[in-house]
Amino acid sequence: MNDAQHPVIRDPHAPANMVGSASEPDPLAALGPVRGAATGSIAAHSTADDFNHDFDAALDRGLAKLDPLTVRPRISSRVLCAVFGVLMIAGAFGIWWLCVHTENGQSYDEIVWKQLPDNLPGWASGVMGAVAQSWLVITVSCVLGAMGIITALIRRRWWLAGQLVVFAAVCLAATQLKGLLPRPFIIQTESPVTNSAPSGHTMLAAAAAVVLIIAVPRAARALAAVVGGMWTVLVGVSVMVGQWHRTSDVLMSILLVAGLALIVLVFTRKSGMDDPGSRVSSVSVQIVGSVLITGGILLMAYSAYVIWQVLPGLNVIASWAVQGATASAVVGIIGITALAFGILLALRHITAAPLSRLGLIGAPPAPPMQDVPQSGRGARNA
């Protein structure tokens, strides 16, 4: 035999898109190169954990190229978090300044501190007295916070768990402001000067509620906001009924925690976001968030109106101003808590579930096709 009897046909063009061919495209090529797979020697000396870490990093880089919203929220959402966070922190210090550095403010705090325990209904006094136990506040708050951290760990959201730990540490450090913020002598008061703003127990309760809201998945966010807001209000009012703190101490604590939480949401990454493909708008978040924000604004407006009405009687601690001052304090705490938690709930959802082409379930909606005329259809078939 010779080559003439059995000629070998050599195609100058390499086969394309053939199974096992050298030119077969890599389906992960669009996601970027995987570091560690370039040479066999590097892969041989790398452990399985290193490979998985490199693969995840390459996957994130590839997803970021295909759709940045899979690994990071929208810039507008992060800007909103930063703006509202700064506004709440500024509001916290604004309330503190008005109630500490003005005569009317100190008079208002003093009236509520002295008269609130005697001006609550019997059932409310019993509930507040039961909640105003230091060990109970600490225990329940720590349980709520631990539930949030454990939820993040179970969901393998490592960056999110780190964010929550940093947030808790910053809130703990913020409680030390009470030793740094001055409380000048303007009027003679009976309330203790040393135990001033912010309220440590209120900050603990609010911070634990915030951790739970940020850590839980989408289906439980609205419920966590309602439960956390109610617990924060109970603790805030109870420390006033127990004469541990003044109204300004509680209000400053709630706004400070909410503001710090929104600043933390600015640094949300893939670990703190819903998985692509499961991101949908939440009816519960929309309803609960709208009710909290709207109700909070209305309650705050009512509280401000009542304070304006009793303002002439604050300097002389008039008896007719007592009921209005105590009512406005409780209503104000409920209103500010509702507004802060409503904004936090809404911004948490838009940072965790930004809707995009890869984030929607199924294909995005398309406009309906127009009917083709019969003449045109026949011409096309021909």
C-alpha positions as CSV (number, residue, x, y, z in Angstrom):
1,M,0.0,0.0,0.0
2,N,1.0,3.5,-0.5
3,D,-0.3,7.0,0.1
4,A,-1.7,7.1,-3.4
5,Q,-4.2,4.4,-2.7
6,H,-5.3,5.9,0.6
7,P,-4.9,9.6,0.3
8,V,-5.1,11.7,3.5
9,I,-7.2,14.8,3.1
10,R,-5.9,17.6,5.3
11,D,-8.3,20.5,5.9
12,P,-6.3,23.7,6.2
13,H,-9.1,25.1,8.4
14,A,-9.3,23.9,12.0
15,P,-12.7,22.5,13.0
16,A,-14.9,25.0,14.8
17,N,-17.5,24.3,17.6
18,M,-16.7,20.6,17.6
19,V,-16.8,18.5,20.8
20,G,-13.3,18.0,22.1
21,S,-11.8,20.4,19.6
22,A,-9.1,22.8,20.7
23,S,-11.1,25.8,19.6
24,E,-14.3,24.9,21.5
25,P,-15.4,28.1,23.3
26,D,-15.3,28.1,27.1
27,P,-18.8,28.8,28.5
28,L,-17.1,30.6,31.5
29,A,-14.9,32.8,29.3
30,A,-17.3,35.7,29.5
31,L,-17.0,35.6,33.2
32,G,-13.3,36.4,33.1
33,P,-10.1,34.3,33.5
34,V,-9.9,32.0,36.5
35,R,-6.6,32.7,38.3
36,G,-4.8,29.4,39.1
37,A,-6.0,27.5,36.0
38,A,-3.4,29.0,33.6
39,T,-0.7,26.4,34.3
40,G,-0.9,22.9,35.5
41,S,1.9,23.5,38.1
42,I,0.0,26.3,39.8
43,A,-3.3,24.2,40.0
44,A,-1.4,21.2,41.3
45,H,-0.1,23.2,44.3
46,S,-3.3,25.0,45.0
47,T,-5.8,23.6,47.5
48,A,-9.5,23.2,46.9
49,D,-10.4,26.2,49.0
50,D,-8.0,28.4,47.1
51,F,-9.5,27.3,43.8
52,N,-13.0,27.9,45.0
53,H,-12.1,31.3,46.3
54,D,-10.4,32.2,43.0
55,F,-13.4,30.9,41.0
56,D,-15.8,32.9,43.1
57,A,-13.7,36.0,42.6
58,A,-13.6,35.4,38.8
59,L,-17.3,34.8,38.8
60,D,-17.9,38.1,40.6
61,R,-15.7,39.9,38.2
62,G,-17.5,38.4,35.3
63,L,-21.0,39.1,36.7
64,A,-19.9,42.7,37.4
65,K,-19.0,43.0,33.7
66,L,-22.3,41.5,32.5
67,D,-24.5,43.2,35.1
68,P,-23.0,45.4,37.9
69,L,-26.3,45.2,39.9
70,T,-25.5,41.5,40.6
71,V,-22.7,42.4,42.9
72,R,-23.4,45.9,44.1
73,P,-26.6,48.1,44.5
74,R,-27.4,51.0,42.3
75,I,-25.4,54.2,42.9
76,S,-28.6,56.1,43.5
77,S,-29.6,53.7,46.3
78,R,-26.3,54.1,48.0
79,V,-26.5,57.8,47.7
80,L,-30.0,57.8,49.3
81,C,-28.7,55.7,52.2
82,A,-25.8,58.1,52.7
83,V,-28.1,61.2,52.6
84,F,-30.8,59.9,54.9
85,G,-28.1,58.5,57.2
86,V,-26.4,61.8,57.6
87,L,-29.8,63.6,58.0
88,M,-30.8,61.2,60.8
89,I,-27.5,61.6,62.6
90,A,-27.8,65.4,62.2
91,G,-31.4,65.2,63.6
92,A,-30.1,63.2,66.6
93,F,-27.7,65.9,67.5
94,G,-30.2,68.6,66.7
95,I,-32.7,67.3,69.2
96,W,-30.0,66.9,71.8
97,W,-28.9,70.5,71.3
98,L,-32.5,71.9,71.5
99,C,-33.3,69.9,74.7
100,V,-29.9,70.5,76.4
101,H,-28.8,74.0,75.4
102,T,-32.1,75.8,75.6
103,E,-34.3,76.7,78.6
104,N,-37.5,75.4,76.9
105,G,-35.7,72.2,76.0
106,Q,-34.5,71.5,79.5
107,S,-38.0,72.4,80.9
108,Y,-39.7,70.1,78.5
109,D,-37.3,67.2,79.4
110,E,-37.8,67.9,83.1
111,I,-41.6,68.0,82.9
112,V,-41.8,64.7,81.1
113,W,-39.2,63.0,83.3
114,K,-41.2,63.9,86.5
115,Q,-44.8,63.6,85.3
116,L,-44.8,60.7,82.8
117,P,-45.0,57.9,85.4
118,D,-48.1,59.4,87.0
119,N,-49.9,60.3,83.7
120,L,-50.0,56.9,82.0
121,P,-53.0,54.6,82.1
122,G,-52.9,51.8,84.5
123,W,-52.4,49.1,81.9
124,A,-49.6,51.1,80.2
125,S,-47.8,51.6,83.5
126,G,-47.9,47.9,84.2
127,V,-46.5,47.0,80.8
128,M,-43.8,49.7,81.0
129,G,-42.9,48.7,84.5
130,A,-42.5,45.1,83.4
131,V,-40.3,46.1,80.5
132,A,-38.2,48.5,82.5
133,Q,-35.9,45.7,83.8
134,S,-32.3,46.0,82.8
135,W,-31.7,42.3,82.6
136,L,-34.8,41.8,80.4
137,V,-33.9,44.6,78.0
138,I,-30.4,43.3,77.6
139,T,-31.5,39.6,77.2
140,V,-34.2,40.2,74.6
141,S,-32.1,42.6,72.7
142,C,-29.1,40.3,72.6
143,V,-31.4,37.4,71.5
144,L,-32.7,39.5,68.6
145,G,-29.2,40.6,67.6
146,A,-27.9,37.0,67.8
147,M,-30.8,35.8,65.6
148,G,-29.7,38.3,63.0
149,I,-26.0,37.3,63.1
150,I,-26.8,33.6,63.1
151,T,-29.2,34.1,60.1
152,A,-26.4,35.8,58.2
153,L,-24.0,33.0,59.0
154,I,-26.5,30.3,58.1
155,R,-27.0,32.0,54.7
156,R,-23.2,32.1,54.3
157,R,-23.3,35.9,54.0
158,W,-19.8,36.5,55.4
159,W,-19.4,40.1,54.3
160,L,-22.9,40.9,55.7
161,A,-22.0,39.3,59.0
162,G,-18.9,41.4,59.2
163,Q,-20.9,44.5,58.4
164,L,-23.3,43.7,61.3
165,V,-20.5,43.1,63.7
166,V,-18.9,46.5,62.8
167,F,-22.3,48.2,63.1
168,A,-22.8,46.7,66.6
169,A,-19.3,47.8,67.6
170,V,-19.9,51.4,66.4
171,C,-23.2,51.6,68.3
172,L,-21.5,50.3,71.4
173,A,-18.9,53.0,71.1
174,A,-21.5,55.6,70.5
175,T,-23.0,54.9,73.9
176,Q,-19.9,56.5,75.4
177,L,-20.9,59.9,74.1
178,K,-22.9,60.4,77.3
179,G,-19.6,61.0,79.1
180,L,-18.4,63.5,76.4
181,L,-21.5,65.6,75.6
182,P,-21.8,68.5,78.1
183,R,-25.1,69.3,79.8
184,P,-24.8,73.0,80.9
185,F,-26.8,74.3,83.9
186,I,-29.6,76.5,82.7
187,I,-32.5,75.7,85.1
188,Q,-32.7,73.8,88.3
189,T,-33.5,70.2,87.6
190,E,-34.1,67.0,89.6
191,S,-33.3,64.6,86.9
192,P,-29.7,63.1,87.1
193,V,-27.2,65.0,85.1
194,T,-24.7,62.1,84.7
195,N,-27.1,59.7,83.0
196,S,-27.5,61.7,79.8
197,A,-27.8,61.2,76.1
198,P,-27.7,58.8,74.4
199,S,-29.6,56.0,76.2
200,G,-27.6,52.8,76.2
201,H,-30.6,50.5,76.7
202,T,-32.5,52.2,73.8
203,M,-29.5,52.0,71.5
204,L,-29.1,48.3,72.4
205,A,-32.8,47.6,71.6
206,A,-32.8,49.6,68.3
207,A,-29.4,48.2,67.2
208,A,-30.6,44.6,67.7
209,A,-33.7,45.3,65.7
210,V,-31.7,46.8,62.9
211,V,-29.4,43.8,62.8
212,L,-32.4,41.6,62.4
213,I,-33.9,43.7,59.6
214,I,-30.7,43.7,57.6
215,A,-29.9,40.0,58.1
216,V,-33.2,38.3,57.4
217,P,-34.2,37.3,53.8
218,R,-36.8,39.3,51.8
219,A,-39.9,37.4,53.0
220,A,-39.2,38.3,56.7
221,R,-38.0,42.0,56.3
222,A,-41.4,43.6,56.9
223,L,-42.2,41.4,59.9
224,A,-38.7,42.1,61.4
225,A,-39.3,45.9,61.0
226,V,-42.6,45.7,62.8
227,V,-41.3,43.6,65.6
228,G,-38.1,45.6,65.9
229,G,-39.9,48.9,65.9
230,M,-42.4,47.8,68.6
231,W,-39.5,46.5,70.8
232,T,-37.6,49.8,70.4
233,V,-40.7,51.9,71.3
234,L,-41.4,49.7,74.4
235,V,-37.8,50.1,75.6
236,G,-37.6,53.8,74.8
237,V,-40.8,54.6,76.7
238,S,-40.0,52.3,79.6
239,V,-36.7,53.9,80.4
240,M,-38.6,57.2,80.6
241,V,-41.3,55.7,82.8
242,G,-38.6,54.2,85.0
243,Q,-36.9,57.7,85.1
244,W,-33.6,56.3,83.7
245,H,-33.5,58.8,80.8
246,R,-35.2,61.9,79.4
247,T,-37.1,62.2,76.2
248,S,-34.2,63.7,74.3
249,D,-31.9,60.9,75.3
250,V,-34.3,58.3,73.8
251,L,-35.0,60.3,70.6
252,M,-31.3,60.8,70.0
253,S,-30.5,57.1,70.5
254,I,-33.1,56.0,68.0
255,L,-32.1,58.5,65.3
256,L,-28.4,57.8,65.9
257,V,-28.8,54.0,65.5
258,A,-31.0,54.4,62.3
259,G,-28.5,56.9,60.8
260,L,-25.5,54.6,61.5
261,A,-27.4,51.6,60.0
262,L,-28.1,53.6,56.8
263,I,-24.4,54.4,56.5
264,V,-23.6,50.7,56.8
265,L,-26.0,50.0,53.9
266,V,-23.9,52.2,51.7
267,F,-21.2,49.5,51.8
268,T,-23.6,46.7,50.7
269,R,-22.0,44.1,48.5
270,K,-23.1,40.8,46.9
271,S,-23.0,39.1,50.3
272,G,-25.8,41.4,51.6
273,M,-27.9,41.2,48.5
274,D,-30.6,38.7,47.3
275,D,-29.5,36.1,44.8
276,P,-30.0,37.1,41.2
277,G,-33.1,35.5,39.8
278,S,-34.9,35.8,43.2
279,R,-35.1,39.6,43.2
280,V,-38.7,40.8,43.1
281,S,-40.6,43.6,44.5
282,S,-42.0,42.8,47.9
283,V,-45.7,43.7,48.6
284,S,-45.2,43.4,52.3
285,V,-42.2,45.8,52.3
286,Q,-44.2,48.3,50.2
287,I,-47.3,48.2,52.4
288,V,-45.4,48.1,55.8
289,G,-42.8,50.7,54.7
290,S,-45.5,53.0,53.4
291,V,-47.6,52.7,56.6
292,L,-44.5,53.3,58.8
293,I,-43.3,56.3,56.9
294,T,-46.7,57.9,56.5
295,G,-47.7,57.2,60.1
296,G,-44.4,58.4,61.4
297,I,-44.6,61.7,59.6
298,L,-48.2,62.3,60.9
299,L,-47.3,61.4,64.5
300,M,-44.3,63.6,64.4
301,A,-46.4,66.5,63.0
302,Y,-49.0,66.0,65.8
303,S,-46.3,65.8,68.5
304,A,-44.7,69.1,67.2
305,Y,-48.1,70.8,67.1
306,V,-48.8,69.8,70.8
307,I,-45.3,71.0,71.8
308,W,-46.0,74.3,70.1
309,Q,-49.3,74.6,72.0
310,V,-47.7,74.0,75.5
311,L,-44.5,76.0,74.7
312,P,-45.6,79.1,76.7
313,G,-46.1,77.0,79.9
314,L,-42.7,75.2,79.8
315,N,-40.6,77.9,81.4
316,V,-42.9,78.1,84.4
317,I,-43.7,74.4,84.4
318,A,-47.4,75.1,84.3
319,S,-49.8,72.3,85.3
320,W,-51.9,72.8,82.2
321,A,-48.8,71.9,80.1
322,V,-48.1,68.6,81.8
323,Q,-50.5,66.4,79.9
324,G,-49.6,67.9,76.5
325,A,-45.9,67.5,77.2
326,T,-46.1,63.9,78.3
327,A,-48.4,62.9,75.4
328,S,-46.2,64.6,72.8
329,A,-43.2,62.8,74.2
330,V,-44.7,59.3,73.8
331,V,-46.3,60.2,70.4
332,G,-43.0,61.7,69.2
333,I,-41.0,58.5,70.2
334,I,-43.5,56.3,68.3
335,G,-43.5,58.6,65.3
336,I,-39.7,58.9,65.0
337,T,-39.3,55.2,65.4
338,A,-41.9,54.5,62.7
339,L,-40.3,56.9,60.3
340,A,-36.8,55.7,60.9
341,F,-37.7,52.0,60.6
342,G,-39.9,52.7,57.6
343,I,-37.0,54.4,55.7
344,L,-34.6,51.7,56.8
345,L,-36.9,49.0,55.6
346,A,-37.4,50.6,52.2
347,L,-33.7,51.4,51.6
348,R,-32.7,47.9,52.8
349,H,-34.9,46.3,50.2
350,I,-33.7,48.5,47.3
351,T,-30.1,47.8,48.2
352,A,-30.7,44.1,48.6
353,A,-32.9,43.5,45.5
354,P,-32.1,46.0,42.7
355,L,-34.1,44.8,39.7
356,S,-32.2,44.3,36.5
357,R,-32.2,42.0,33.5
358,L,-30.4,39.3,35.3
359,G,-32.3,40.0,38.5
360,L,-35.8,39.4,37.1
361,I,-37.6,36.0,37.2
362,G,-38.1,35.1,33.6
363,A,-37.7,37.3,30.5
364,P,-38.4,41.0,30.9
365,P,-41.7,42.1,29.5
366,A,-41.8,42.9,25.8
367,P,-44.3,45.1,23.9
368,P,-47.1,43.1,22.0
369,M,-46.4,42.3,18.4
370,Q,-48.6,44.2,15.9
371,D,-50.9,42.2,13.6
372,V,-49.5,41.7,10.2
373,P,-51.9,42.4,7.3
374,Q,-53.0,39.5,5.2
375,S,-51.5,40.9,2.0
376,G,-48.2,41.4,3.7
377,R,-48.3,37.9,5.1
378,G,-49.1,36.3,1.8
379,A,-46.3,38.2,0.1
380,R,-43.9,37.1,2.8
381,N,-45.0,33.4,2.5
382,A,-44.6,33.7,-1.3
